């Protein structure tokens, strides 16, 4: 028996990195997975590799109507929605605040912050109507620490972290399990973009300093269990050695 048998999971930003790793792991654990991303061909490829338990829906999380339509399609085709993983996020355009492109800055806010709101807004009524569900949002250390060149990322992640707290305050008594995950630096395309920027100490990290994408996936799996309920409304840090031990990953 898988840990998620009978559960339906929606994952935004599922075309690569943490999102892709989570989709594959959750499907292995028995879940039906709905993959959302703008990369239509890539999520279709991943869903095809996973098999009939996977559904790929092209979606731009910046647009509420697209997210709402994706949630409705997920419910109609997979039978419900038990878990939402708000993973979609961008780091570009990295630039000092005084040089930042206003349109690029705004676009990052739309994806990293408004995209999380759109997911919660579309999913919560569905979940509450059936007795509850889990909403897990990928956060970052940047939500709590200012970094040069990352004003868009720091601001949007800080907002998303507060939105998790709001979802908990408003939804906990209706069965909503809202939590955040700060994974640390993960070996994904985002880290390549950070390194190419050459701005702030994160860009100077060696590739070996980054954890593999399946570590956050395993943590998200654990966060779907009652064992993680002590963190409801809060943010879990994958830098925490105790958390790593609890989910069974070690350096």
Backbone torsions as a table, in degrees:
resi	resn	phi	psi	omega
1	UNK	NA	132.7	177.2
2	UNK	-81.9	159.7	-178.4
3	UNK	-69.2	-19.1	-176.9
4	UNK	-121.1	24.9	179.4
5	UNK	-54.9	129.7	177.4
6	UNK	84.8	-2.8	-178.5
7	UNK	-94.1	149.7	175.4
8	UNK	-115.0	127.7	-174.0
9	UNK	-122.5	133.3	172.6
10	UNK	-111.0	131.4	-177.2
11	UNK	-126.5	121.1	176.0
12	UNK	-88.2	155.4	-177.1
13	UNK	61.7	42.0	-171.0
14	UNK	-90.2	7.9	-174.3
15	UNK	-83.3	-11.9	-178.0
16	UNK	-166.9	176.2	172.1
17	UNK	56.3	-136.6	-177.2
18	UNK	-60.1	-40.7	-178.3
19	UNK	-62.5	-46.0	178.7
20	UNK	-64.9	-45.7	-180.0
21	UNK	-60.5	-38.7	179.8
22	UNK	-68.1	-42.3	179.0
23	UNK	-59.7	-44.7	-178.6
24	UNK	-67.1	-43.3	-179.2
25	UNK	-66.9	-45.3	-178.2
26	UNK	-63.8	-37.0	177.2
27	UNK	-65.7	-38.2	177.1
28	UNK	-62.5	-29.3	-179.1
29	UNK	-89.9	12.4	171.8
30	UNK	98.6	0.2	-178.1
31	UNK	-81.3	153.1	163.7
32	UNK	-87.2	131.2	-173.4
33	UNK	-119.6	135.0	176.7
34	UNK	-110.5	116.0	-175.2
35	UNK	-98.5	123.5	177.7
36	UNK	-114.9	136.4	173.9
37	UNK	-173.7	165.1	174.9
38	UNK	-78.0	-21.4	-177.4
39	UNK	-80.5	83.5	-173.7
40	UNK	-53.8	-50.8	-175.0
41	UNK	-66.2	-38.8	-176.8
42	UNK	-68.9	-43.9	180.0
43	UNK	-69.6	-30.6	175.7
44	UNK	-65.1	-39.5	178.5
45	UNK	-64.0	-45.5	179.9
46	UNK	-64.1	-44.8	179.5
47	UNK	-61.3	-38.9	177.8
48	UNK	-63.6	-37.7	178.8
49	UNK	-70.4	-35.5	179.1
50	UNK	-69.3	-43.3	178.3
51	UNK	116.0	-166.1	-173.1
52	UNK	-63.5	-14.8	178.9
53	UNK	-80.6	0.8	-177.1
54	UNK	-116.0	142.7	178.2
55	UNK	-129.4	127.1	178.9
56	UNK	-103.2	127.2	179.0
57	UNK	-129.3	110.1	175.0
58	UNK	-60.0	132.4	-173.9
59	UNK	-158.7	137.4	173.6
60	UNK	-104.8	110.1	-173.9
61	UNK	-66.9	-10.6	177.3
62	UNK	-70.1	-19.4	-175.2
63	UNK	-109.4	115.9	-176.7
64	UNK	-58.7	-42.3	-175.6
65	UNK	-61.7	-32.2	177.7
66	UNK	-70.9	-41.2	179.3
67	UNK	-66.3	-43.9	178.5
68	UNK	-61.1	-42.4	178.5
69	UNK	-64.9	-37.2	178.4
70	UNK	-65.9	-41.6	177.5
71	UNK	-62.1	-45.2	179.7
72	UNK	-63.2	-39.3	178.8
73	UNK	-67.0	-37.5	177.7
74	UNK	-62.2	-47.5	179.8
75	UNK	-62.2	-43.2	-177.2
76	UNK	-67.6	-40.3	-173.6
77	UNK	-91.2	-29.7	-176.5
78	UNK	-110.8	-7.3	172.7
79	UNK	96.5	6.8	179.1
80	UNK	155.8	-167.5	174.9
81	UNK	-153.4	113.1	-177.9
82	UNK	-106.3	-29.6	-174.4
83	UNK	-139.1	130.6	173.2
84	UNK	-116.0	126.0	175.2
85	UNK	-107.9	107.1	175.9
86	UNK	-83.6	93.1	-173.8
87	UNK	-113.1	-24.0	-175.3
88	UNK	-56.8	130.8	179.6
89	UNK	-167.3	154.8	178.9
90	UNK	-132.0	153.2	176.7
91	UNK	-108.9	-22.2	178.5
92	UNK	-83.2	150.5	2.5
93	UNK	-90.5	120.0	176.8
94	UNK	-74.9	126.1	-179.4
95	UNK	-168.6	149.5	173.3
96	UNK	-57.7	148.4	-175.2
97	UNK	-54.1	-40.8	-176.9
98	UNK	-72.8	-12.8	-179.4
99	UNK	-114.4	-0.3	-173.5
100	UNK	-64.1	139.7	174.9
101	UNK	-75.9	119.2	-175.7
102	UNK	-57.5	-38.8	-179.3
103	UNK	-69.4	-42.7	178.3
104	UNK	-65.1	-39.6	178.4
105	UNK	-61.7	-46.7	-179.7
106	UNK	-64.3	-38.3	179.9
107	UNK	-62.7	-40.4	178.1
108	UNK	-64.1	-39.7	176.5
109	UNK	-62.6	-41.2	-179.7
110	UNK	-61.8	-39.5	-179.1
111	UNK	-77.6	-52.4	-171.0
112	UNK	-74.8	-30.3	-176.9
113	UNK	-111.3	-56.1	-179.1
114	UNK	-65.1	-31.7	177.4
115	UNK	-62.5	-36.8	177.3
116	UNK	-67.7	-44.5	176.1
117	UNK	-58.3	-46.6	-177.7
118	UNK	-59.6	-40.4	178.0
119	UNK	-64.2	-47.3	179.8
120	UNK	-63.5	-44.6	-176.8
121	UNK	-62.9	-37.1	-179.6
122	UNK	-78.7	-35.0	-173.2
123	UNK	-87.2	-36.1	-172.2
124	UNK	-59.3	-44.6	179.2
125	UNK	-60.9	-37.2	178.6
126	UNK	-64.6	-45.5	-178.4
127	UNK	-66.0	-46.4	-178.2
128	UNK	-61.2	-39.1	-178.8
129	UNK	-62.6	-26.6	-179.6
130	UNK	-105.4	8.2	173.9
131	UNK	106.8	-0.7	175.2
132	UNK	134.9	-179.1	-179.6
133	UNK	173.5	172.0	-178.9
134	UNK	-107.1	132.8	175.2
135	UNK	-121.8	110.1	-175.7
136	UNK	-114.5	125.2	-174.8
137	UNK	-118.6	131.6	178.1
138	UNK	-74.5	118.9	178.9
139	UNK	-105.1	-155.1	-177.3
140	UNK	-168.6	154.5	171.5
141	UNK	-59.8	-23.7	179.0
142	UNK	-67.4	-13.9	176.0
143	UNK	-70.0	-18.1	-172.9
144	UNK	-124.7	-5.5	-177.9
145	UNK	-138.9	125.6	179.2
146	UNK	-72.6	138.1	179.0
147	UNK	-131.1	139.0	180.0
148	UNK	-56.9	132.1	176.3
149	UNK	83.3	-3.6	-174.1
150	UNK	-116.1	30.2	-176.2
151	UNK	-58.0	-38.2	179.1
152	UNK	-66.2	-42.4	-177.1
153	UNK	-72.2	-46.5	179.5
154	UNK	-60.9	-45.7	-178.0
155	UNK	-65.6	-43.1	-177.6
156	UNK	-70.2	-38.3	179.5
157	UNK	-71.3	-35.4	175.5
158	UNK	-63.4	-41.5	177.6
159	UNK	-63.7	-41.9	179.9
160	UNK	-65.2	-36.6	177.8
161	UNK	-63.8	-40.5	178.0
162	UNK	-69.3	-33.1	178.6
163	UNK	-65.4	-34.2	175.3
164	UNK	-61.0	-42.5	177.8
165	UNK	-63.9	-39.8	178.3
166	UNK	-63.8	-42.7	179.3
167	UNK	-61.8	-36.4	178.0
168	UNK	-68.0	-47.8	-178.6
169	UNK	-60.3	-40.5	-176.1
170	UNK	-85.6	-26.2	-170.6
171	UNK	-114.3	-11.1	-173.9
172	UNK	-58.8	-41.3	-177.7
173	UNK	-77.2	-0.7	175.6
174	UNK	-113.9	15.1	174.6
175	UNK	93.1	6.8	179.6
176	UNK	-83.6	124.5	176.1
177	UNK	-103.1	97.0	-177.6
178	UNK	-105.7	128.2	178.7
179	UNK	-147.6	158.9	174.1
180	UNK	-114.6	155.8	175.8
181	UNK	-128.7	118.7	171.8
182	UNK	-97.9	104.4	-170.9
183	UNK	-82.7	-10.9	-170.7
184	UNK	82.8	-161.9	-179.6
185	UNK	-87.9	127.5	-173.4
186	UNK	-117.7	141.9	-177.3
187	UNK	-74.1	80.0	-179.7
188	UNK	-131.8	178.1	178.1
189	UNK	-58.8	-33.0	179.0
190	UNK	-57.8	-39.8	179.4
191	UNK	-67.3	-30.9	175.5
192	UNK	-66.0	-39.4	178.0
193	UNK	-66.4	-39.9	177.6
194	UNK	-63.0	-45.7	-179.4
195	UNK	-62.5	-40.1	-178.8
196	UNK	-65.2	-26.2	-178.3
197	UNK	-70.5	-32.7	-178.3
198	UNK	68.6	13.3	-177.3
199	UNK	-106.5	134.9	178.2
200	UNK	66.0	164.7	-172.9
201	UNK	-61.6	-25.2	-178.4
202	UNK	-62.7	-34.3	-178.9
203	UNK	-68.4	-17.7	-178.3
204	UNK	-92.1	-2.8	-179.7
205	UNK	-65.8	145.4	175.1
206	UNK	-75.5	149.7	-179.3
207	UNK	-57.0	-31.9	-179.6
208	UNK	-68.9	-13.7	178.0
209	UNK	-76.5	-15.9	-175.3
210	UNK	-90.1	143.4	178.4
211	UNK	-85.1	156.3	177.9
212	UNK	-72.2	154.7	-175.5
213	UNK	-65.0	-20.5	-179.1
214	UNK	-76.6	-16.1	175.5
215	UNK	-64.6	-52.7	175.0
216	UNK	-59.0	-35.2	178.4
217	UNK	-60.8	-43.8	178.5
218	UNK	-66.1	-35.4	178.3
219	UNK	-68.0	-41.7	177.6
220	UNK	-61.7	-37.8	176.6
221	UNK	-61.1	-45.6	178.3
222	UNK	-63.8	-36.7	-179.1
223	UNK	-66.1	-17.9	176.5
224	UNK	-79.1	-6.8	-176.9
225	UNK	-99.7	161.1	178.8
226	UNK	-63.7	-21.1	180.0
227	UNK	-61.8	-21.7	-179.1
228	UNK	-96.4	4.7	-173.3
229	UNK	-63.4	-19.8	178.1
230	UNK	-66.5	-14.6	-178.1
231	UNK	-103.0	9.3	-179.3
232	UNK	-56.1	130.8	-178.5
233	UNK	81.7	-2.3	-176.2
234	UNK	-115.6	-174.3	-179.7
235	UNK	-119.9	129.7	178.3
236	UNK	-95.9	134.6	178.2
237	UNK	-104.8	124.5	179.0
238	UNK	-78.4	-1.8	171.7
239	UNK	-77.4	-18.6	-178.4
240	UNK	-70.2	118.3	-177.1
241	UNK	-62.8	-32.3	178.1
242	UNK	-65.1	-41.2	177.1
243	UNK	-63.2	-42.9	179.6
244	UNK	-60.7	-39.6	177.9
245	UNK	-66.5	-41.0	-177.4
246	UNK	-64.6	-32.3	-178.7
247	UNK	-96.2	-5.5	173.9
248	UNK	85.0	28.2	174.4
249	UNK	-121.5	138.3	178.2
250	UNK	-141.9	152.5	179.2
251	UNK	-71.5	NA	NA
